[in-house]
Amino acid sequence: MPTRNHWFVPVVSGALIVAAFAAGLLDAPVVGAVLMVSAAVVAGAPILRNAVSALAVRVVGIDLLVSVAAIGALFIGEYWEAAAVTFLFAIGHALETATLAKTRSALAALVEVAPDVAVVLRDGEQVEISAMQVRVGETVLVKNGAKVPVDGVVVAGTGALDEASITGESLPVDKAEGSKVFAGTVSKGGFLQVRAEGVGEDTTLARIIHRVEEAQDAKAATQKFMDRFSAWYTPAIIVLALAAGLLTQNLELGLTLLVIGCPGALVISIPVAIVAGIGRSARDGVLIKGGEFLETAARVNAVALDKTGTLTQGAPRLTDVIVLGEGHTRGSVLGWAAIAEAGSEHPLAAPVLKAATAEGVYSGGLPENAESVPGKGITASVGGRRVLVGNLALLEAEGVRGREAAAARAHDVAAAGRTPMLVALDGEAIGLVAVADTLRPEARTLVADLRRVGVRHVTMLTGDAPAVAHAVAAETGITDVRAALLPEDKLEAIAKLRRSGYVVAMVGDGVNDAPALATAHVGVAMGAAGSAVAVETADIALMADDLNKLPHAIGLAKRTVAVMRQNIFIALVTVALLLAGVLWGRVNMALGMLVHEGSVLLVIANAMRLLRSPGAARERKRRTVVPSARGAVNVR
């Protein structure tokens, strides 16, 4: 319904009230009474209609309380009271509708960035079509200032894109051949040719919009309680008003109790905060699954972090190739490792394959069979020979010869902060390859940032070797390090934290983190912009590969829950004060409705504070000025 229609009723009703007072001044009381009753009818008719509709589905709502009070006032000849109550309620409803729309502005902003048109290459010519008509595999042209219409990969050209709508990051991101791009992002320079891989509903932006819509409507535990409370509260107010009117023989007192007992602020106190909080987080590149997870995130006091891909960049590179077996060379060790890793999905396989290809010892061959051994490595069959790549536990399980000497060399490599992978061929250790990852810059301040938002315990859970894990922990300030863990060990570590009374958030990005993510109170996925599964399944999805979003999300959840509690307090105190005022004879029906509507608007305004993001402002300021290692200050 258009917004102006919400204001039509209060405007007409208000005009009739003014005319009624004018008639009184002109000594025309009958005309004044007719105008006042008309004002009550104009403003009260929609309220009565809503009350009847609610009763049809067995809901006793606020509209019924106001309708009974207004009709009762008309019945006892209190025309001004009837007109005032319905007029103020209509104004409050119009204001409520307008302000509530603003709490959903984040979702509206996401919808607005959805692209309408696309320029594609067809038969060598540029053709402008609807973004929905782009076919997967087509080449889309993205010019300076244009919105990217599809998800895809850059196949030619360079440029910079504003990805704030997806990741919350305001700084443009450079793109070149091979870079991923997302629908709804905006070109800030350059020219890109993009191969379309996701169109329309199959884009990250569409999934975000769908997720935010669902999350804003998902009820928190507190809200479910308040709904049950309101279902009993409203009929109780009717009974109280009826009893008060009968016992005191004062019908106006009973009607006034109906008005001041309206639970409008109470009913809206929580959903309006959740809508604003989830909308704010979506703007900042953090998707929260719903009110329940928002409330749980606010109670998080322990965080468990995976190492590879979470604390580190997840882009390791080959650093060492050590030959142990007689008759073997650097090339043969790296080559056997590469062909076995060709059957692995583990993040450490890629740098081995890349280095082996670059050194010309691997040409893309595949093993006949390959089996990942979670937490240990991989076994493979290549041309009738058995290849193992993994840790000491794998070699011990397979009874590999020479594993003790290999383990000693692996320990030295791990102590230097690099991850060794032992290589065995036909039951004999022939060497090891090692890779090293780069620590994320924000990982060094993560522990302090988490403590600032109330997290008391931070732990690292990794399948990597203890020496490597401790080297990373030393740089991040994490003191609780649990290394060489299998997926079930990570699960047990999370379960133990829960049994100790912690509310645990687990941050991970690998398949082997899945059991631990499911066991934690809140599972957090990083870099979700490139993963449809993460957007759909994670309790909290950080759209960018940015650990700073984690304390930001927990802090926002705490602020949202604080606003929910403030709103409940405002609603209950308002009703209590009005009740006291009625019993003391200081509050009449019109004043009661005025204060009631004021409390509704107050809780909405309180929730709208969440749409501001002082934390993000502090974060941007902190990231602009970075202290150097020598104590100087670098500005980037």
Secondary structure as GFF3:
##gff-version 3
##sequence-region A 1 636
A	DSSP	alpha_helix	3	25	.	.	.	ID=ss1
A	DSSP	alpha_helix	29	56	.	.	.	ID=ss2
A	DSSP	alpha_helix	62	75	.	.	.	ID=ss3
A	DSSP	alpha_helix	79	103	.	.	.	ID=ss4
A	DSSP	alpha_helix	105	112	.	.	.	ID=ss5
A	DSSP	beta_strand	117	122	.	.	.	ID=ss6
A	DSSP	beta_strand	125	130	.	.	.	ID=ss7
A	DSSP	three_ten_helix	131	133	.	.	.	ID=ss8
A	DSSP	beta_strand	139	142	.	.	.	ID=ss9
A	DSSP	beta_strand	151	162	.	.	.	ID=ss10
A	DSSP	alpha_helix	164	167	.	.	.	ID=ss11
A	DSSP	beta_strand	173	175	.	.	.	ID=ss12
A	DSSP	beta_strand	180	181	.	.	.	ID=ss13
A	DSSP	beta_strand	186	198	.	.	.	ID=ss14
A	DSSP	three_ten_helix	200	202	.	.	.	ID=ss15
A	DSSP	alpha_helix	204	217	.	.	.	ID=ss16
A	DSSP	alpha_helix	221	248	.	.	.	ID=ss17
A	DSSP	alpha_helix	251	260	.	.	.	ID=ss18
A	DSSP	alpha_helix	264	283	.	.	.	ID=ss19
A	DSSP	beta_strand	286	288	.	.	.	ID=ss20
A	DSSP	alpha_helix	291	298	.	.	.	ID=ss21
A	DSSP	beta_strand	302	306	.	.	.	ID=ss22
A	DSSP	pi_helix	307	311	.	.	.	ID=ss23
A	DSSP	beta_strand	317	323	.	.	.	ID=ss24
A	DSSP	alpha_helix	330	341	.	.	.	ID=ss25
A	DSSP	alpha_helix	349	358	.	.	.	ID=ss26
A	DSSP	beta_strand	369	373	.	.	.	ID=ss27
A	DSSP	beta_strand	377	382	.	.	.	ID=ss28
A	DSSP	beta_strand	385	390	.	.	.	ID=ss29
A	DSSP	alpha_helix	392	397	.	.	.	ID=ss30
A	DSSP	alpha_helix	403	415	.	.	.	ID=ss31
A	DSSP	beta_strand	419	425	.	.	.	ID=ss32
A	DSSP	beta_strand	428	436	.	.	.	ID=ss33
A	DSSP	alpha_helix	443	452	.	.	.	ID=ss34
A	DSSP	beta_strand	457	461	.	.	.	ID=ss35
A	DSSP	alpha_helix	466	476	.	.	.	ID=ss36
A	DSSP	beta_strand	480	482	.	.	.	ID=ss37
A	DSSP	alpha_helix	487	499	.	.	.	ID=ss38
A	DSSP	beta_strand	504	508	.	.	.	ID=ss39
A	DSSP	three_ten_helix	511	513	.	.	.	ID=ss40
A	DSSP	alpha_helix	514	519	.	.	.	ID=ss41
A	DSSP	beta_strand	522	526	.	.	.	ID=ss42
A	DSSP	three_ten_helix	528	530	.	.	.	ID=ss43
A	DSSP	alpha_helix	532	537	.	.	.	ID=ss44
A	DSSP	beta_strand	540	542	.	.	.	ID=ss45
A	DSSP	alpha_helix	549	583	.	.	.	ID=ss46
A	DSSP	alpha_helix	589	608	.	.	.	ID=ss47
A	DSSP	three_ten_helix	609	611	.	.	.	ID=ss48
A	DSSP	alpha_helix	614	624	.	.	.	ID=ss49
A	DSSP	beta_strand	625	627	.	.	.	ID=ss50
A	DSSP	beta_strand	633	635	.	.	.	ID=ss51
###
